[in-house]
Amino acid sequence: MMINFLIILGIIAIGAWLGNVLLAVDAQMALSRSRMRAAKDSIGKLEATIRRLQREEENLAKEIDECMADTVEARRRQSEIQRRLSEAQTKQRPQLLILTERRNPNDKEWLVTVVNSQIGEIDALHPLAIEWARGRDYLVWAESDREAGERTIRRFSARPGYQIKLVKPLTKDIYTTATDRTAA
């Protein structure tokens, strides 16, 4: 009987131990299930984030393409404007500057061309470098070409590099306006 009691006690102890093992396994299973649910939730959130980031990436790629197209168009327009600007700068403006307003009754009108190549040598990007290299025309009132040259030299002698390129009598009528020419 004692043996039976011990066997029953051993069976009960083994049952209790197995019950504790089952409870521990059940707790571990519950913990694993909650971790699985949390992992699935995290995976779902990460997949949603990945899809959102992929949409944003596609939108950014479209914006980059649009910006590149805008940049290409802007550079094309810039090159066209620079081409037109360089063409306009190479054309000599028909501008006649008046050296001085003073004149005597016997003075004639002289066209004096003054050049200064040093401006372009010092600063090639100076806005007037090309114009001064070609020469600027001045209207000078004087009795002779020599006097017209002397007046011009007096005006520019204080600054280095200015030279008289040409002195000639003014032959065209500078006092007619554009409306007078079209009316004629």
C-alpha positions as CSV (number, residue, x, y, z in Angstrom):
1,M,0.0,0.0,0.0
2,M,2.8,2.2,0.7
3,I,4.1,1.6,-2.7
4,N,0.7,2.5,-4.2
5,F,0.7,5.6,-2.1
6,L,4.1,6.5,-3.3
7,I,3.2,5.8,-6.9
8,I,0.1,8.0,-6.6
9,L,2.1,10.7,-4.9
10,G,4.7,10.4,-7.7
11,I,1.9,10.6,-10.3
12,I,0.4,13.6,-8.6
13,A,3.9,15.3,-8.4
14,I,4.5,14.6,-12.0
15,G,1.1,15.9,-12.9
16,A,1.7,19.0,-10.8
17,W,5.0,19.5,-12.5
18,L,3.5,18.9,-15.9
19,G,0.7,21.4,-15.0
20,N,3.3,24.0,-14.1
21,V,5.2,23.2,-17.3
22,L,1.9,23.5,-19.3
23,L,1.1,26.8,-17.5
24,A,4.7,28.1,-18.3
25,V,4.3,26.9,-21.9
26,D,0.9,28.6,-22.1
27,A,2.3,31.8,-20.7
28,Q,5.1,31.6,-23.2
29,M,2.6,30.9,-26.0
30,A,0.5,33.9,-24.9
31,L,3.6,36.1,-24.8
32,S,4.7,34.8,-28.2
33,R,1.2,35.4,-29.6
34,S,1.3,39.0,-28.3
35,R,4.8,39.5,-29.7
36,M,3.5,38.0,-33.0
37,R,0.6,40.5,-33.0
38,A,2.9,43.4,-32.2
39,A,5.3,42.2,-34.9
40,K,2.4,41.9,-37.4
41,D,1.2,45.4,-36.4
42,S,4.8,46.7,-36.8
43,I,5.1,45.0,-40.2
44,G,1.8,46.5,-41.3
45,K,2.8,49.9,-40.2
46,L,6.2,49.5,-41.9
47,E,4.5,48.3,-45.1
48,A,2.2,51.3,-45.0
49,T,5.2,53.6,-44.4
50,I,7.0,51.9,-47.3
51,R,4.0,52.4,-49.6
52,R,3.7,56.1,-48.5
53,L,7.5,56.6,-49.0
54,Q,7.3,55.0,-52.4
55,R,4.4,57.3,-53.4
56,E,6.5,60.3,-52.1
57,E,9.5,59.0,-54.0
58,E,7.4,58.9,-57.2
59,N,6.1,62.4,-56.5
60,L,9.6,63.6,-55.9
61,A,10.8,62.0,-59.0
62,K,8.1,63.7,-61.0
63,E,8.9,67.1,-59.3
64,I,12.6,66.5,-60.1
65,D,11.8,65.8,-63.7
66,E,9.6,68.9,-63.9
67,C,12.4,71.0,-62.3
68,M,14.9,69.6,-64.7
69,A,12.6,70.4,-67.6
70,D,12.1,73.9,-66.2
71,T,15.9,74.2,-65.8
72,V,16.6,73.1,-69.3
73,E,14.0,75.6,-70.6
74,A,15.4,78.4,-68.5
75,R,18.9,77.7,-69.7
76,R,17.6,77.6,-73.3
77,R,15.9,81.0,-72.7
78,Q,19.1,82.3,-71.0
79,S,21.3,81.3,-73.9
80,E,18.8,82.9,-76.3
81,I,18.8,86.1,-74.3
82,Q,22.6,86.1,-74.0
83,R,22.8,85.6,-77.8
84,R,20.4,88.5,-78.4
85,L,22.3,90.6,-75.8
86,S,25.7,89.9,-77.5
87,E,24.2,90.7,-80.9
88,A,22.8,93.9,-79.5
89,Q,26.2,94.8,-77.9
90,T,28.0,94.1,-81.1
91,K,25.8,96.5,-83.0
92,Q,27.1,100.0,-82.8
93,R,24.5,102.2,-81.5
94,P,24.1,105.3,-83.7
95,Q,24.6,107.6,-80.7
96,L,26.0,111.1,-81.1
97,L,27.2,112.7,-77.9
98,I,27.6,116.5,-77.5
99,L,31.0,117.5,-76.1
100,T,29.9,120.9,-74.9
101,E,26.9,123.2,-75.4
102,R,29.2,126.2,-75.9
103,R,29.5,127.5,-79.5
104,N,30.5,130.6,-81.3
105,P,28.4,132.0,-84.2
106,N,31.1,131.0,-86.8
107,D,31.6,127.5,-85.5
108,K,30.9,124.5,-87.7
109,E,29.7,121.1,-86.6
110,W,32.4,118.4,-86.4
111,L,32.2,114.7,-85.7
112,V,35.1,113.6,-83.4
113,T,35.5,109.9,-82.7
114,V,37.3,109.2,-79.4
115,V,38.6,105.8,-78.5
116,N,40.0,104.2,-75.4
117,S,41.2,100.6,-75.6
118,Q,42.6,100.6,-72.1
119,I,39.2,100.2,-70.6
120,G,38.9,96.8,-72.3
121,E,42.4,95.9,-71.3
122,I,41.8,96.7,-67.7
123,D,38.3,95.3,-67.4
124,A,37.1,93.3,-70.3
125,L,33.6,92.9,-68.7
126,H,33.1,96.7,-68.4
127,P,29.8,97.4,-70.1
128,L,31.3,100.2,-72.2
129,A,34.6,98.4,-73.1
130,I,33.5,97.4,-76.6
131,E,32.0,100.7,-77.3
132,W,35.1,102.7,-76.3
133,A,37.3,100.3,-78.2
134,R,35.2,101.0,-81.4
135,G,35.0,104.7,-80.5
136,R,32.3,107.1,-79.4
137,D,31.2,109.9,-81.6
138,Y,31.0,113.5,-80.2
139,L,29.5,116.5,-81.8
140,V,31.9,119.4,-81.4
141,W,31.4,123.0,-82.5
142,A,34.6,124.6,-83.7
143,E,35.9,126.8,-86.6
144,S,38.3,124.1,-87.9
145,D,39.0,120.4,-87.5
146,R,42.2,121.2,-85.6
147,E,40.3,123.3,-83.1
148,A,37.7,120.6,-82.7
149,G,40.5,118.1,-82.0
150,E,42.0,120.4,-79.5
151,R,38.7,120.9,-77.6
152,T,38.2,117.2,-77.4
153,I,41.8,116.6,-76.2
154,R,41.3,119.2,-73.5
155,R,38.2,117.4,-72.4
156,F,39.8,113.9,-72.2
157,S,43.5,114.8,-71.5
158,A,43.2,114.3,-67.7
159,R,42.3,110.7,-68.2
160,P,44.8,108.2,-69.6
161,G,44.1,106.1,-72.7
162,Y,41.8,108.5,-74.6
163,Q,42.8,109.2,-78.2
164,I,41.2,111.0,-81.1
165,K,40.6,108.5,-83.9
166,L,38.8,110.7,-86.4
167,V,37.8,114.3,-87.0
168,K,35.4,115.0,-89.9
169,P,32.8,117.6,-90.7
170,L,29.3,116.6,-89.9
171,T,27.5,116.3,-93.3
172,K,24.1,115.0,-92.3
173,D,21.4,117.1,-90.8
174,I,21.2,116.1,-87.1
175,Y,18.3,118.4,-86.3
176,T,15.6,116.6,-88.3
177,T,13.5,114.3,-86.1
178,A,12.1,110.9,-87.1
179,T,8.7,112.5,-87.7
180,D,10.3,115.1,-90.0
181,R,11.9,112.2,-92.0
182,T,8.7,110.3,-92.3
183,A,6.7,113.3,-93.4
184,A,9.2,114.1,-96.2
